[in-house]
Amino acid sequence: MKAEDAFYIGYITKTRGLKGEVQVYFEFDEYEQLELETVYIDIDSKLIPFFVDSYKLQSNQTGYVFFEDVDHIDAAQKLVKKSLYLPNTQKPERDPDEFLYTDLIGYTVHDTKLGELGSISEVNEYPQQFIAVMPYKFRQVMFPLNEAILLEINEEEGTVLVELPEGLIEIYTGYDSE
Protein backbone atom coordinates (compact mmCIF):
# COMPACT_ATOMS: atom_id res chain seq x y z
CA MET A 1 0.00 0.00 0.00
CA LYS A 2 1.21 3.49 -0.84
CA ALA A 3 1.22 6.31 1.72
CA GLU A 4 -1.24 8.42 -0.31
CA ASP A 5 -3.77 5.54 -0.16
CA ALA A 6 -3.82 5.54 3.65
CA PHE A 7 -4.50 7.85 6.57
CA TYR A 8 -2.59 8.14 9.84
CA ILE A 9 -4.34 6.94 13.01
CA GLY A 10 -1.62 6.89 15.67
CA TYR A 11 1.51 5.09 16.83
CA ILE A 12 2.67 2.28 19.09
CA THR A 13 3.85 3.68 22.40
CA LYS A 14 5.14 0.62 24.26
CA THR A 15 4.90 -3.10 24.84
CA ARG A 16 2.69 -4.62 27.50
CA GLY A 17 3.45 -7.94 29.10
CA LEU A 18 5.57 -10.71 27.62
CA LYS A 19 3.16 -12.11 25.00
CA GLY A 20 3.54 -9.41 22.33
CA GLU A 21 0.77 -7.00 23.29
CA VAL A 22 1.39 -3.33 22.42
CA GLN A 23 -0.18 -0.07 23.51
CA VAL A 24 -1.37 2.24 20.74
CA TYR A 25 -1.92 5.99 21.10
CA PHE A 26 -4.62 7.16 18.67
CA GLU A 27 -4.18 10.62 17.20
CA PHE A 28 -7.27 10.14 15.04
CA ASP A 29 -10.13 11.98 16.78
CA GLU A 30 -12.85 9.35 16.33
CA TYR A 31 -10.72 6.29 16.98
CA GLU A 32 -13.69 4.36 18.40
CA GLN A 33 -15.19 4.25 14.89
CA LEU A 34 -12.13 2.70 13.23
CA GLU A 35 -12.20 -0.85 11.88
CA LEU A 36 -9.05 -2.45 13.23
CA GLU A 37 -8.98 -5.79 11.44
CA THR A 38 -5.81 -5.00 9.50
CA VAL A 39 -3.56 -2.01 10.18
CA TYR A 40 -0.55 -0.86 8.23
CA ILE A 41 2.64 -0.12 10.14
CA ASP A 42 5.27 2.19 8.71
CA ILE A 43 8.49 0.18 8.71
CA ASP A 44 11.41 1.76 6.84
CA SER A 45 8.99 4.04 4.91
CA LYS A 46 6.90 1.07 3.73
CA LEU A 47 3.37 0.34 4.92
CA ILE A 48 3.38 -3.28 6.03
CA PRO A 49 0.03 -4.98 6.83
CA PHE A 50 -0.44 -6.44 10.31
CA PHE A 51 -3.51 -8.48 11.12
CA VAL A 52 -5.14 -7.65 14.44
CA ASP A 53 -5.84 -10.69 16.58
CA SER A 54 -7.61 -8.73 19.33
CA TYR A 55 -7.78 -5.24 20.77
CA LYS A 56 -9.29 -3.31 23.65
CA LEU A 57 -9.87 0.44 23.41
CA GLN A 58 -9.42 2.73 26.41
CA SER A 59 -11.13 6.07 27.06
CA ASN A 60 -7.87 8.07 26.99
CA GLN A 61 -7.17 7.68 23.24
CA THR A 62 -5.18 4.52 23.78
CA GLY A 63 -5.79 0.85 23.15
CA TYR A 64 -4.09 -2.48 23.68
CA VAL A 65 -3.52 -4.62 20.59
CA PHE A 66 -2.39 -8.16 19.86
CA PHE A 67 -1.20 -8.72 16.28
CA GLU A 68 -1.14 -12.12 14.62
CA ASP A 69 2.41 -13.51 14.45
CA VAL A 70 3.61 -11.08 17.17
CA ASP A 71 3.58 -13.39 20.16
CA HIS A 72 6.60 -12.31 22.18
CA ILE A 73 7.86 -9.09 23.74
CA ASP A 74 10.96 -9.16 21.50
CA ALA A 75 8.85 -9.04 18.32
CA ALA A 76 6.58 -6.36 19.82
CA GLN A 77 9.55 -4.22 20.91
CA LYS A 78 10.56 -3.76 17.26
CA LEU A 79 7.19 -2.05 16.60
CA VAL A 80 7.46 0.57 19.34
CA LYS A 81 7.31 4.17 18.03
CA LYS A 82 6.08 2.98 14.63
CA SER A 83 3.18 4.84 12.97
CA LEU A 84 -0.12 3.13 12.19
CA TYR A 85 -2.27 3.67 9.11
CA LEU A 86 -5.54 2.46 7.64
CA PRO A 87 -6.67 2.50 4.00
CA ASN A 88 -8.52 5.67 2.93
CA THR A 89 -11.49 3.46 2.10
CA GLN A 90 -11.91 2.78 5.84
CA LYS A 91 -11.91 6.44 6.89
CA PRO A 92 -15.14 7.18 8.79
CA GLU A 93 -17.47 9.66 7.09
CA ARG A 94 -18.03 12.87 8.99
CA ASP A 95 -21.32 14.76 9.04
CA PRO A 96 -20.74 17.83 6.82
CA ASP A 97 -22.70 20.00 9.29
CA GLU A 98 -20.45 18.98 12.20
CA PHE A 99 -17.87 21.60 13.15
CA LEU A 100 -15.01 20.75 15.50
CA TYR A 101 -12.59 23.11 17.24
CA THR A 102 -9.77 21.44 15.29
CA ASP A 103 -11.41 22.77 12.11
CA LEU A 104 -10.23 26.24 13.22
CA ILE A 105 -6.62 25.47 12.25
CA GLY A 106 -5.67 27.99 9.57
CA TYR A 107 -8.39 30.46 10.52
CA THR A 108 -7.33 34.10 10.95
CA VAL A 109 -7.90 35.51 14.45
CA HIS A 110 -9.34 39.01 14.87
CA ASP A 111 -9.52 40.49 18.36
CA THR A 112 -12.17 43.13 19.18
CA LYS A 113 -9.52 45.54 20.51
CA LEU A 114 -6.28 44.57 18.75
CA GLY A 115 -7.58 43.71 15.28
CA GLU A 116 -5.99 40.96 13.19
CA LEU A 117 -3.51 38.89 15.21
CA GLY A 118 -2.56 35.90 13.05
CA SER A 119 -3.68 32.41 12.09
CA ILE A 120 -4.35 29.47 14.38
CA SER A 121 -1.53 26.97 13.84
CA GLU A 122 -2.82 24.19 16.09
CA VAL A 123 -5.63 23.28 18.47
CA ASN A 124 -4.81 21.18 21.53
CA GLU A 125 -7.37 19.29 23.58
CA TYR A 126 -6.94 19.32 27.34
CA PRO A 127 -9.25 17.70 29.91
CA GLN A 128 -11.15 20.91 30.67
CA GLN A 129 -11.00 22.70 27.30
CA PHE A 130 -9.53 23.23 23.87
CA ILE A 131 -6.58 25.63 23.49
CA ALA A 132 -5.72 27.46 20.26
CA VAL A 133 -2.07 28.17 19.43
CA MET A 134 -1.24 31.17 17.25
CA PRO A 135 2.05 32.80 16.29
CA TYR A 136 2.05 36.52 17.13
CA LYS A 137 5.07 38.82 16.91
CA PHE A 138 7.51 35.88 16.80
CA ARG A 139 5.95 34.25 19.89
CA GLN A 140 3.39 31.51 20.37
CA VAL A 141 0.22 32.77 22.00
CA MET A 142 -2.27 30.31 23.46
CA PHE A 143 -5.87 31.03 24.35
CA PRO A 144 -8.86 28.90 25.34
CA LEU A 145 -11.62 28.19 22.87
CA ASN A 146 -14.84 28.80 24.76
CA GLU A 147 -18.04 30.87 24.48
CA ALA A 148 -16.63 33.71 26.57
CA ILE A 149 -13.71 34.31 24.18
CA LEU A 150 -15.05 33.08 20.81
CA LEU A 151 -17.55 35.67 19.62
CA GLU A 152 -17.98 34.66 15.97
CA ILE A 153 -16.74 32.03 13.53
CA ASN A 154 -16.99 32.87 9.83
CA GLU A 155 -16.47 29.63 7.90
CA GLU A 156 -16.73 31.28 4.48
CA GLU A 157 -13.94 33.79 5.18
CA GLY A 158 -11.95 31.51 7.51
CA THR A 159 -11.93 34.04 10.34
CA VAL A 160 -12.57 33.98 14.06
CA LEU A 161 -13.61 37.02 16.10
CA VAL A 162 -12.39 36.81 19.70
CA GLU A 163 -12.28 38.97 22.78
CA LEU A 164 -9.06 37.94 24.49
CA PRO A 165 -8.74 38.57 28.22
CA GLU A 166 -7.01 41.80 29.22
CA GLY A 167 -3.23 41.28 29.39
CA LEU A 168 -3.12 37.86 27.72
CA ILE A 169 -1.01 39.01 24.74
CA GLU A 170 1.36 40.86 27.07
CA ILE A 171 2.03 37.67 29.03
CA TYR A 172 3.40 36.01 25.90
CA THR A 173 5.11 38.95 24.24
CA GLY A 174 6.47 40.71 27.32
CA TYR A 175 5.35 44.15 26.16
CA ASP A 176 2.18 46.18 25.85
CA SER A 177 0.20 45.22 22.72
CA GLU A 178 -1.32 48.66 22.22
Phi, psi and omega per residue, in radians:
M1 nan 2.447 3.127
K2 -1.569 2.675 -3.099
A3 -1.034 -0.643 -3.108
E4 -1.250 -0.219 3.123
D5 -1.644 0.108 -3.064
A6 -2.361 2.853 3.063
F7 -2.205 2.562 -3.066
Y8 -1.326 2.350 3.112
I9 -2.082 -0.368 -3.122
G10 2.795 -2.784 -3.112
Y11 -2.616 2.829 3.129
I12 -1.492 2.164 -3.060
T13 -1.599 -0.673 -3.089
K14 -2.926 2.977 3.047
T15 -1.552 2.848 3.101
R16 -2.460 2.084 -3.131
G17 1.317 -2.965 -3.061
L18 -1.838 -0.092 -3.002
K19 -1.737 0.290 3.028
G20 1.656 0.105 3.127
E21 -1.278 2.497 3.115
V22 -2.192 2.700 3.029
Q23 -1.734 2.357 3.132
V24 -1.997 2.356 3.001
Y25 -1.804 2.110 -3.119
F26 -1.582 2.145 3.046
E27 -1.732 -0.057 3.056
F28 -1.426 2.201 -3.001
D29 -0.981 -0.801 -3.060
E30 -1.814 0.995 -3.046
Y31 -1.116 -0.403 3.140
E32 -1.157 -0.403 -3.088
Q33 -1.558 -0.066 -3.081
L34 -1.320 2.489 3.023
E35 -1.597 1.987 -3.021
L36 -1.880 0.855 3.097
E37 -1.391 -0.786 3.086
T38 -2.342 2.228 3.053
V39 -2.049 2.755 3.129
Y40 -1.944 2.208 -3.107
I41 -1.866 2.304 -3.139
D42 -1.368 1.859 3.096
I43 -2.120 2.012 -3.117
D44 0.945 0.779 3.107
S45 1.123 0.396 3.034
K46 -2.165 2.403 3.114
L47 -1.543 1.901 -3.081
I48 -1.793 2.241 -3.136
P49 -1.276 2.397 3.029
F50 -2.230 2.255 -3.123
F51 -1.549 2.253 -3.100
V52 -1.444 2.160 3.097
D53 -1.426 -0.820 3.089
S54 -2.798 2.767 3.094
Y55 -2.689 2.753 3.092
K56 -2.419 2.076 -3.137
L57 -1.467 2.550 3.085
Q58 -1.926 2.908 -3.096
S59 -1.420 -0.154 -3.071
N60 -1.793 0.593 3.130
Q61 1.153 0.426 3.069
T62 -2.143 2.954 3.055
G63 -2.772 2.800 3.106
Y64 -1.965 2.278 -2.995
V65 -2.269 2.380 2.923
F66 -1.892 2.210 3.053
F67 -1.734 2.570 3.021
E68 -1.080 2.521 3.107
D69 1.185 0.133 3.003
V70 -2.056 1.580 -2.989
D71 -2.100 0.321 3.136
H72 -2.608 2.639 -3.111
I73 -1.013 -0.581 -3.129
D74 -1.122 -0.717 3.113
A75 -1.210 -0.681 -3.136
A76 -1.191 -0.634 -3.107
Q77 -1.037 -0.559 3.135
K78 -1.198 -0.289 -3.109
L79 -1.663 -0.158 -3.111
V80 -1.073 2.398 -3.124
K81 1.251 0.209 3.081
K82 -1.545 2.522 -3.140
S83 -1.446 2.559 3.139
L84 -1.966 2.488 -3.124
Y85 -2.366 2.759 2.978
L86 -2.240 2.721 3.092
P87 -1.098 2.546 3.118
N88 -0.974 -0.490 -3.140
T89 -1.159 -0.307 3.139
Q90 -1.735 0.089 -3.128
K91 -1.232 2.200 -3.132
P92 -1.095 2.437 3.094
E93 -1.304 2.438 3.118
R94 -1.893 2.465 3.093
D95 -1.079 2.171 -3.096
P96 -1.092 -0.373 3.129
D97 -1.479 -0.188 -3.110
E98 -1.369 2.280 3.127
F99 -2.131 2.189 -3.141
L100 -1.904 2.704 3.086
Y101 -0.996 -0.587 3.137
T102 -1.144 -0.328 3.070
D103 -1.183 -0.242 -3.124
L104 -1.347 -0.137 3.112
I105 -1.061 2.218 -3.109
G106 1.682 -0.231 3.116
Y107 -1.258 2.529 3.109
T108 -1.512 2.298 -3.100
V109 -1.655 2.238 3.042
H110 -2.083 2.181 3.094
D111 -1.668 2.555 -3.108
T112 -1.086 -0.528 -3.117
K113 -1.759 -0.692 -3.002
L114 -1.666 -0.173 -3.125
G115 1.389 -2.619 -3.096
E116 -1.229 2.271 -3.086
L117 -1.901 -0.679 -3.083
G118 2.716 -2.956 -3.112
S119 -1.911 2.558 3.102
I120 -1.251 2.153 -3.095
S121 -1.670 -0.459 3.088
E122 -2.778 2.783 3.076
V123 -2.253 2.132 -3.124
N124 -1.889 2.434 3.115
E125 -1.750 2.194 3.066
Y126 -2.038 2.882 -3.069
P127 -0.944 -0.669 -3.083
Q128 -1.612 -0.415 -3.016
Q129 -2.940 3.020 3.032
F130 -1.713 2.497 -3.129
I131 -2.138 2.240 3.064
A132 -1.574 2.504 3.083
V133 -2.054 2.296 -3.070
M134 -2.501 2.263 3.031
P135 -1.262 2.368 3.119
Y136 -2.588 2.093 -3.129
K137 0.846 0.907 3.067
F138 1.132 0.341 3.071
R139 -2.257 2.766 3.033
Q140 -1.658 2.170 3.102
V141 -1.901 2.352 3.103
M142 -2.061 2.459 3.076
F143 -2.578 2.589 -3.121
P144 -1.255 2.583 3.058
L145 -1.777 1.753 3.114
N146 -2.584 3.022 -3.061
E147 -1.122 -0.476 -3.135
A148 -1.249 -0.542 -3.079
I149 -1.740 -0.744 3.141
L150 -1.372 1.958 -3.137
L151 -1.651 -0.636 -3.082
E152 -2.746 2.437 3.050
I153 -2.093 2.104 3.119
N154 -1.893 1.755 -3.083
E155 -1.178 -0.622 -3.115
E156 -1.108 -0.777 -3.104
E157 -1.564 -0.241 -3.109
G158 1.227 0.710 -3.124
T159 -2.181 2.729 3.099
V160 -2.277 2.239 3.048
L161 -1.728 2.184 -3.102
V162 -2.236 2.796 2.958
E163 -2.176 1.635 -3.090
L164 -1.257 2.553 3.108
P165 -1.028 2.548 3.122
E166 -0.953 2.204 3.069
G167 1.540 -0.073 -3.094
L168 -1.105 -0.821 -3.140
I169 -1.074 -0.690 -3.121
E170 -1.110 -0.569 3.123
I171 -1.061 -0.715 -3.103
Y172 -1.430 -0.638 -3.044
T173 -1.615 -0.416 3.118
G174 1.460 0.048 3.076
Y175 -2.521 2.849 -3.084
D176 -1.121 2.291 -3.076
S177 -1.425 -0.159 -3.086
E178 -1.610 nan nan
